[in-house]
Amino acid sequence: MITSHDVAKLAGVSQPTVSRALRDVPGVSMQTRSRVRDAARALGYVPSQAGRSLSTRTTGRIGIVSDQLANPFYPALVDPLHQRLAECGYRTILVVDHGQDEVAIETLVDGSLDGVILTTSELSSELPLELSRRGMPSVLVNRLVKGSTVDECTADDAHGAGLVADLFVGLGHRRIAAIFGPQTTSTGRAGAEGFRSRLQAKNVDLPESMVRTGPFTTEHGAHALATLLNCSERPTAIFCANDVVAMGALNTAVTLGLRVPEDLSIVGFDDIPMASWARLNLTTVHAGIDELARTAADMILARIKHPESPQRSHVEPVRLVLRGTHAPPPSHTPPLIA
């Protein structure tokens, strides 16, 4: 049976160097890494995860609880998480949260993972508490949980929503509407509170008839805008809870014959890669998804190494990204295509 010692002999390096090179641990030169991989390939050597687990009492795997990757926000978050963890020698295991019921705790504490990154938690989730109680290192990223004591990192959602309110009011909009996310999530609630608060500070009303609340989906955005456009006084500007919701709203606007932004301004949140596509050119709030991912990865690795250290909390700054879907209000109410 071929072992790492055989690879080390052929590559002309030590056995620990073989282990570090094959796990992409920083500190091994590209030349050495290439030589080790060539030797392993020539000998048909495959590293044994079981052997590593026995010798280090770790699995080298981090679980990421994510929504389905059909939602484009999650690939934008999961990919940099995966990259950062790989740089540090860890593999990632994706655990999909289908939304009907919370992910079973048994899936995460069966001994196959060294830590867990939670990206989909609702405010009332008991998962972080259960993971802590069972000694499993975990980090909340994107969404927070009430009363949680685990490490957490999120964007400054309330401030970002306030920036959109400032933009709309500064452009002269007064008939402003909002398509908010679910109020069972910290992101949905903070965005709604931040937007309402900033409008109120500027003496601009946001009546309930101009508000729609629902999931972070294109379907919600599309349906919500269709109902808002049926209001007696149609809105001239729409704040969407995230870019995915905004994409649905944009599609409805185009379907009904409205020009964006000449007839209707639509602004999203997150700045996922698709938002910058020329076809969308979406004005949005940059939430620093890459930065959040790298921070969360570093947090989980630090927690694994120092399980008793104090709780860490990080709020990622946000900024407005002005693209092509905002403008002053139209001088008249444009007709809709029947």
N, C-alpha and C positions, 0 to 999 in steps of 0.2 A: 504494500500500500504506500502510495506517495505521500510524504509528509512535508510540512513547512521547512524542515531541516534539509530535505533534498532540494527544495527550491533555493534555500539560502546558499547551499554549496554551489549550485549551478550559476547563481547570480553573483556570487562572490561577496555576499553580505552576511550579516548576522541573522539569526532566526527572529529576534524581536523586530529588526528592520523589515523583514518580510511581512510580519503581521501589521506593522504600521503602514507600509506601502499599499498593501491590498485593502486596507480600510480607509485609505485616503486621509490619514491623520496628518495634520500640518507638521512641518519640520523635515519631511523627506523630499529630497530634490526630485524634479521631474525626470532627470536622467536616471536616478536610482529607481524611481517608481516604474519607469518604462522597462528597465532591465529586469526587475522583479516580475512584472506582469508577463514579459516575454518568456521568462524561465518557467513561470507557472503554467502558461499556455503550452509550452513545449512538453512539459511533463504531464499535462492533463490534471493539474492540481486544482481542487476546489476547496476553499477554506471551510472548516467545520464550525457552524454557529454553535452547535451543541458543545463542542470542545471548548470554545471560547467562554460559553456560559458557565461551564464547570470550573474553569480556571480563574475567572474574574468575578463570578457571582453576578454577572450582568448579562443581558441579552443583546445589547447593542441596538435595541429597537425602541423607537418612540411612536406612540399612537397619536394620530391626529383625528379628532372627531370633527367631521365636516358634513355640510349639506351635499346633496348630489352635485357632481361637477358640471351638470348641464346648466346650472346657475353660474354665469361667468364671473361673479365675484369670487367664488371659492377657488377656482384654478389660480386666480391672481394672488390669492393669499397662500394657498397650499404650496405652489411651486417655489417661492422664495423660502418658505419654511423647510421644504425638502432639501433645497440647495444648501442652506446654512447648516442643517443637521448633518448632511453628507460631508461637508467640509470638516466637520468635527468627528467623523468616523461612525455616525449613526445611520441606521436605516429607518425609513418611515413606514408605518402601517396605517393605511387609511381605513377609518371606521365610519361608515356612512350613517348619518342621522336622517332617517326618512320622515321625521316630523310628527308621525302619529303618536308614538310613545318615546320617552327618553331612552337613550342607549342603555342597555342593561349593564349594571356595574360589573357583573361577572365577566363580561367580554373584555374589560379593561384590567382586571386584577387576577387573571388566571396564570400569572407568572411569565407571560410571553413579552411583557413590556417593562422598560425601565422608567417610563414616565408618560404622561398624557397631556396633550395640548387640546383644550376645548375651544371651539370656535362658534358653536351654535346655541349655547346655553340661554335659557330664558331667565328672567329675574328671579323666579321662584324655584329654580332648579336645585335639587338636593345632591346632584352628582359631585360637585366640588367638595362638599362636606363629607360625603361617603368615601371619596378617594382619600381625603386627609385622614379620616378615621381608620382606614385600612393601610395607611403608610405609603400610599402611592403618590409620588411627586406629580404635581399638575400645575398648569398655567391656564388662565383665561385670557384669550385674545379676541379682540373685536367686541364681544359682548361681556357684560359684567353680571354678577349675581348678588342679590341682596344679602348682606351679612357674611359674605365669603371671606375666608382668611387666607386663601391661596394667592399666589402671585398673579398679577393681572396687568394687561396693557390694552389700551383702547385709544381711539382718536378722540379729539375734543369735539364731539358731535354737536353739543349745544352751541358752542362758539361758531362752528362751521355753518349751522343753520342760520345763526344770526347774521353772518356775512351775506347770505343770500337775501335775507330780509332787507339789509342795507342796500344791496344792489337794486332790488326792485323799487324800493322807495326813492332811491337816488335817480332812477330812470324816469320817475313820474307815475309809476303804477299805483293805483288805489284799489282796483278790483282784483285782489290777490287771492289765490286759492292754494291749497296744499293737499298733496296725496301722501299721507303719513304712513309709516310702517307700523307693525303690530306693537301695541302699547304693553305687551307682555315681555318685550325685550328692552334692554337698556339703550340700544341704539335708536329704536323707534321712539321711545319715550323722551330721551334727551333731545333728539332732533325736533320733536314737536314742541317741547317746552322752550327750547332755544329760539325757534322761529316765532312762536306766539309772543314771547317776552320781548324780543327786539321790535316787533311790529307795534306792540303796546307802548313801548318806550317812545316810539315815533308817532303815536296817536293815530295809528292806522288799524282799522278794525279787521278782524278775521272771523266772520260769522260762521257758525256751525254748518250753515248751508253751503259754505265754500270749502268744507273739509271732508276728505274721504280717508278712511283708515283700513288697512288690510295688509296682506303678506308682501314680502319683498320680491314680487314677481312681475314679469312683463304683463301678464294677464290682469293683475290688479291695476297697473298703470293704465292699460288700455281701457278697461271698463270704467275706471274712476273718471278719466277725462271725458269719456262719452257722456256720463251723467252730469258732470260739471258744466258741460257745454249746453245742457238743457235748462240751466238756471235762467230765470227771467233777466238777470243782469250777468251776462257771461264774463268770466274772469279774463284778464289780459295777461296774467303772469301766473305760472304754476311752479311751486317748489315740490320736487319729488324726493321721497325719502332716500332713494339711492339711484344709481345710474341704470340699474335693471328696470326699475319702475319707470324711470324717465324714457327708456327705450320703448316701452309699451305705450306711453303717452304720446311720444313722437309719432308712432305708427298710426294711432287713432287720428291725430291732427292732420296728417298727410291724407289719410283715407277720406276725411271729411272735407278736404279741399282747402285747409288752412295753410298759410305760409308761416313757417317758423324761421326767423323771429318776427317778421313784419306784422303778422296778425296775432301771434301768441308767443310769449316768451316761456321757455321751459328750461329749468335748471335742475341738475341732479346732484348726487353726492357720492363720493368715493374716488372718482377718477380711475376707474378700471381701464385697462389698455384699450378696450373697444371704444371708449368715450372719445378718444382722439382720432378715430378713423374719419377720413374725409367725408364719408357719407353721413356720419352722425355729427361730428364736429361739436360735441356737446359741451356747453358751459357747465361747470361742475365745481365741487369742492374737492381738492386734493387731500385725501385722508392719510397719505403716507403708508400705503399697504405694504410695500417692500420693507420699510423701516419697522413697522409693527411686527412683521414676520420675523425679521432678524432679532428684534428685541425679545420676542416670545421664545425663540429658539435658544438664545443665550440665557434667558431666565430659567428654562427647564433644565438646561445642563448645569447651571449653577445650583439649582435646587437639588438635583440628583447628587451633586458633590457635597453640598452643605445642607442637609435636610432640616437642620435645626435653626437656620438663619432667619432673621425677621422677615415678615412679609414685604414684598416689593410691589410698588404700583407705578405704572408709567402712563402718562397721557401724551400722545403724539400730537404736535402742533399741526394745524390745518391751514390751508390757504385757498383762496378763490382762483380758479383757472378760467379766464375769460376766453371763450371760443366763439361759436357762431349761432347760439340759440337764445340770445337775449338782446332786447332792443327796447326803446321807449314804447309806450302803448300806442296802438293805432288810432287814427283820428276818427274812425267810424267802425261800427261792428260789422265785420265781413260775413257774407252769407255762408251757410254750410251746404255741402252736397248732400242731397237727400239719399 
